[in-house]
Amino acid sequence: MTYKTILTVLTSQDTAATPLAQATALATTFNSHVEALCLGVDHTQTGYYYAGTNAMILQETMTRAKTDAANLQAYADAELQKAGIPFSSDAGIAQIADMGRHVAQQARFSDLVVLGQPYGKDKGVEAEPVVESALFEGRAPVLVVPDDAPQIGQPKTVLVAWNESTEAMAAIRKSLPFLAGADLVRIVVIDPPQHGPDRSDPGGLLAQMLARHGVACEIDVLSKTLPRVSDVLIRHASDTQAELIVMGAYGHSRFREAILGGATRNMLEKATVPVLMAH
């Protein structure tokens, strides 16, 4: 398994540089094809305009979104062409309420989706729905890259958050190209249950499975010494100089999975290294 098709979804030129640079670095490492989906966002459904808005204003909004998409595509094409990697790009207009359809259609045919951090300064309201759509509707592994994080090709040390959940296992399976190429994978178990099949050897069965793929593993059993599990993971990643965190992504509600759970959201807000998530 490897990442042969890498997708990045861009909605603003102000935030496009980081995911483009990361996608380029990965394409160089894995000999991949990069697809850039450039979306001009029409915000008319987010409260900017109300019933009774005349057709001229609505048309102006659509024209602006179309121009933004074309400019964004030109920028992405120039950056990817400069990198000398195989790539393709597409431009379109999307309303906030319809972001999921556009992103999921592309994501489900991609091996990996590379996106910028959805929270923070200069992030548009469309950034979170893009991440959610790729994860929950596209069912693709998503690599979220903080703005100030260095680009990774093949990380040397990877931190894997393990809690025996289906989501965590999905993320681990979809991150195998990174895990197999790493010098060390640290399986992190926080406050393992005192009763259960793995109570005497938390993380042991996962380490055995990964070892058969040639992955060098160590198991770190930690206590939850901070209010949030994500805070413990971020601090441990810093202490061990991990370049990548792998974890499951959780929906806040099983009835509406396209809402990021508290632990997932907090990780995406505060992470200082790239985070690979899957659901």
Secondary structure, 3 states (H helix, E strand, C coil): CCCCEEEEEECCHHHCHHHHHHHHHHHHHHCCEEEEEEEEEECCCCCCCCCCCCHHHHHHHHHHHHHHHHHHHHHHHHHHHHHCCCEEEEEEEEEHHHHHHHHHHHHCCCCEEEEECCCCCCCCCCHHHHHHHHHHHCCCCEEEECCCCCCCCCCCEEEEECCCCHHHHHHHHHCHHHHHHCCEEEEEEECCCCCCCCCCCCCHHHHHHHHCCCCCEEEEEECCCCCCHHHHHHHHHHHCCCCEEEEECCEEECCEEEEECHHHHHHHHHCCCCEEEEC
